């Protein structure tokens, strides 16, 4: 099955929790590689990155 966003890269601000994390997951589900930014919780950001990578996409977290 071809995913709509395969080969694309998405940047999600506030991607370590809440709506940002949900958006990052949805983008990864469609095949996008995802970069997320976070402010205060590197542990939560890395947990989201691990979850995204398990979906078969590239993922990174950056402190804002």
C-alpha positions as CSV (number, residue, x, y, z in Angstrom):
1,X,0.0,0.0,0.0
2,X,1.4,3.4,-1.0
3,X,1.3,6.0,1.8
4,X,0.3,9.5,0.8
5,X,3.3,11.2,2.4
6,X,6.0,8.7,1.7
7,X,9.2,10.6,0.8
8,X,8.1,13.8,2.5
9,X,9.4,15.4,5.7
10,X,7.2,17.1,8.3
11,X,8.2,19.5,11.1
12,X,5.8,19.4,14.1
13,X,6.3,22.1,16.7
14,X,5.3,21.0,20.2
15,X,5.5,17.4,19.1
16,X,6.4,15.8,22.4
17,X,2.8,15.8,23.8
18,X,-0.8,16.5,23.1
19,X,-2.0,17.6,19.7
20,X,1.6,17.9,18.5
21,X,2.4,14.3,19.3
22,X,-0.9,13.2,17.8
23,X,-0.1,15.1,14.6
24,X,3.3,13.6,14.4
25,X,1.8,10.1,14.8
26,X,-0.7,10.8,12.0
27,X,1.9,12.1,9.7
28,X,4.1,9.0,10.4
29,X,1.1,6.7,9.7
30,X,1.0,8.3,6.2
31,X,4.7,7.6,5.6
32,X,6.2,11.1,6.3
33,X,9.6,11.3,8.1
34,X,9.0,13.6,11.1
35,X,11.0,16.1,13.1
36,X,9.5,17.3,16.3
37,X,10.5,20.3,18.5
38,X,10.1,20.4,22.2
39,X,10.8,22.9,25.0
40,X,10.9,21.2,28.4
41,X,10.8,17.5,28.2
42,X,13.5,15.6,26.3
43,X,12.3,12.3,27.7
44,X,8.8,12.7,26.3
45,X,10.2,13.9,23.0
46,X,12.4,10.8,22.8
47,X,9.5,8.6,23.6
48,X,7.5,10.0,20.7
49,X,10.6,9.6,18.4
50,X,10.9,6.0,19.4
51,X,7.2,5.4,18.7
52,X,7.5,7.1,15.3
53,X,10.5,5.1,14.3
54,X,8.6,1.9,15.2
55,X,6.2,2.9,12.4
56,X,9.1,2.6,9.9
57,X,9.9,6.3,9.4
58,X,12.8,8.5,10.2
59,X,12.2,10.7,13.3
60,X,14.3,13.2,15.3
61,X,13.6,15.6,18.2
62,X,15.1,19.1,18.5
63,X,15.0,21.4,21.5
64,X,13.4,24.7,20.6
